[in-house]
Amino acid sequence: MNQAKRSQLFERFSKREPNPATELKYSTPFELLVAVVLSAQATDVSVNKATQKLFSKANTPEKILALGEAGLKRYIKTIGLFNSKAKNIITACRVLLDEHGGEVPRERESLEALPGVGRKTANVILNTAFGIPTIAVDTHIFRVANRTGLAPGKNVREVEDRLLKVVPDEYKKNAHHWLILHGRYTCTARRPACSACLISDLCEYRQKTAA
């Protein structure tokens, strides 16, 4: 895909949805951090169901710590890997209080030092909570980037680096949300909805599906 097509692709996304947002429900950077940690190998819907109850009782590092690991597990037991996620969140709360005054840091290195937070999670927080133009590559974005020819890569880091090079600057802040929603609802894994796709004529996928 050439750069003219890339610009047109993001222009179309921008016109259709000028202000895309995560489907995770949150009201503070800390709530987003907890939600994103919980979302690993889980759906946003399942996370939102759990955090709705959790955040009504505990939505700060102090309050989560007061629940304790066992107390936290009761709220998130419907989510996959909840044992390890509870342990990571409790430990992360201690680090936030001990090293960051209870605030979620805005620096990648500090975020990635938190238990349960890898590069993808850090990118989501930097972008969604703080408006920094990062692009978190999950399975949806990896698929869309490779399938369409937008930013092919053999692994998620290659795709991320290529996206940061080829996405026009004015679209970088929202690119993550546009691409993940496109992969989640249109360019799906098993059978992409090519006939209903906003960018079908720009896409270089050779096996487009019929209506």
C-alpha positions in Angstrom: 0.0 0.0 0.0 1.4 3.4 -1.0 1.4 6.5 1.1 -1.5 8.1 -0.8 -3.7 5.1 -0.1 -2.7 5.2 3.6 -3.6 8.9 3.9 -7.0 8.2 2.2 -7.6 5.2 4.4 -7.2 7.3 7.6 -9.1 10.2 6.1 -12.1 8.0 5.7 -11.9 6.6 9.2 -11.6 10.2 10.5 -14.6 11.4 8.6 -16.8 8.5 9.8 -15.6 8.6 13.4 -13.8 11.8 14.3 -13.4 10.9 18.0 -12.9 7.2 18.4 -12.5 5.8 21.9 -11.8 2.6 23.7 -14.7 0.4 24.6 -13.3 -0.2 28.1 -15.2 1.8 30.7 -13.1 4.1 32.9 -13.1 7.5 34.4 -9.4 8.0 35.6 -6.0 6.8 34.3 -5.9 4.4 37.2 -9.2 2.8 36.3 -7.9 2.5 32.7 -4.7 0.8 33.9 -6.7 -1.8 35.9 -9.1 -2.3 33.0 -6.3 -2.8 30.4 -4.5 -5.2 32.7 -7.7 -7.2 33.1 -8.4 -7.1 29.3 -5.5 -9.4 28.4 -7.0 -12.5 26.8 -10.5 -11.3 27.8 -13.2 -9.3 26.1 -13.9 -5.7 26.8 -17.5 -6.6 27.6 -16.4 -9.1 30.3 -14.0 -6.6 31.8 -16.6 -3.8 31.9 -19.0 -6.1 33.7 -16.4 -6.8 36.4 -15.0 -3.3 36.7 -18.5 -1.7 37.0 -18.9 -3.5 40.3 -15.2 -3.2 41.3 -14.9 0.5 40.7 -18.0 1.3 42.6 -16.3 -0.1 45.7 -12.6 0.5 44.9 -11.1 2.7 42.2 -7.9 4.0 43.7 -4.6 2.2 44.6 -5.4 2.7 48.3 -8.9 1.2 48.0 -7.7 -1.8 45.9 -5.0 -2.5 48.4 -7.6 -2.4 51.2 -9.6 -5.1 49.4 -6.5 -7.4 49.4 -5.7 -10.0 46.8 -8.5 -12.3 47.9 -11.1 -9.4 48.0 -10.0 -8.3 44.5 -10.4 -11.8 43.1 -14.1 -11.9 44.1 -14.7 -9.0 41.7 -12.7 -10.3 38.8 -13.1 -14.1 39.0 -15.2 -14.2 35.8 -12.2 -13.0 33.9 -9.5 -15.3 32.5 -6.2 -15.5 34.4 -7.8 -13.7 37.3 -5.4 -15.1 39.9 -2.3 -13.7 38.3 -4.0 -10.5 37.3 -5.1 -9.9 40.9 -1.6 -10.5 42.1 -0.2 -8.1 39.5 -2.8 -5.4 40.2 -2.1 -5.5 44.0 1.6 -5.3 43.5 1.2 -2.5 40.9 -0.9 -0.5 43.5 1.9 -0.7 46.0 4.4 0.5 43.4 2.2 3.4 42.4 1.8 4.5 46.0 5.5 3.9 46.9 7.1 5.4 43.8 4.6 7.6 42.1 2.4 9.2 44.8 -0.5 7.0 43.8 -0.6 8.5 40.3 -0.3 6.6 37.0 3.0 7.6 35.4 3.2 9.2 32.0 6.5 7.6 31.1 6.8 4.4 29.2 9.7 3.0 31.3 7.8 3.6 34.5 4.6 2.0 33.1 6.4 -1.0 31.8 8.1 -1.5 35.3 4.6 -2.1 36.7 3.6 -5.8 37.1 1.3 -6.9 34.4 2.1 -4.0 32.1 3.9 -4.8 28.9 4.6 -2.6 25.9 1.1 -2.9 24.4 -0.6 -2.0 27.7 1.7 0.9 28.2 0.9 2.1 24.7 -2.8 2.0 25.4 -2.4 4.0 28.6 -0.1 6.6 27.1 -2.5 7.0 24.1 -5.9 6.8 25.8 -5.2 8.4 29.2 -2.6 11.0 28.2 -3.2 11.6 24.5 0.3 10.6 23.4 0.4 9.3 19.8 1.4 5.7 20.4 -0.1 2.7 18.6 -0.8 -0.4 20.6 -0.7 -3.5 18.3 -3.1 -6.2 19.4 -4.2 -9.2 17.4 -6.9 -7.1 15.6 -4.4 -4.4 14.5 -1.8 -7.0 13.6 -4.3 -8.7 11.3 -5.5 -5.5 9.7 -2.1 -4.1 9.2 -0.9 -7.3 7.4 -4.1 -8.2 5.6 -4.7 -4.8 4.1 -1.0 -4.1 3.3 -1.1 -1.0 5.5 1.9 -1.9 7.6 3.0 -5.5 7.1 5.3 -7.1 9.7 6.3 -10.5 11.1 5.6 -9.6 14.7 3.7 -7.0 16.7 6.8 -4.8 17.2 7.6 -4.7 13.5 4.0 -3.7 12.8 4.0 -1.0 15.5 7.3 0.5 14.2 6.0 0.5 10.7 2.7 2.1 11.6 4.5 4.8 13.5 6.5 5.5 10.3 3.6 5.4 7.7 0.6 6.8 9.6 0.3 10.5 8.8 1.0 12.6 11.9 -2.5 14.1 12.1 -4.0 10.6 12.4 -1.5 9.0 14.8 -3.3 9.8 18.0 -6.5 8.0 16.9 -5.0 5.3 14.6 -5.0 2.7 17.4 -8.7 3.0 18.0 -9.8 3.1 14.4 -7.7 0.0 13.5 -8.8 -2.0 16.5 -12.5 -1.3 15.9 -12.1 -2.1 12.2 -10.5 -5.4 13.1 -13.1 -6.2 15.7 -16.2 -5.5 13.7 -15.4 -5.5 10.0 -12.0 -7.0 9.1 -12.6 -10.0 11.3 -10.4 -13.0 11.5 -12.5 -15.8 10.0 -14.6 -13.9 7.4 -13.9 -10.2 6.9 -17.0 -8.2 5.8 -15.3 -6.9 2.7 -18.6 -5.9 0.9 -19.4 -3.6 3.8 -15.8 -2.3 4.3 -15.1 1.4 4.2 -11.7 0.9 2.8 -12.3 -2.2 0.5 -11.1 -0.4 -2.6 -7.8 0.6 -0.9 -7.2 -2.7 0.7 -4.7 -5.1 -1.0 -6.1 -8.3 0.4 -6.5 -10.7 -2.5 -9.2 -13.0 -1.1 -11.9 -10.4 -0.5 -15.3 -11.9 0.5 -18.5 -11.4 -1.4 -21.7 -10.1 0.2 
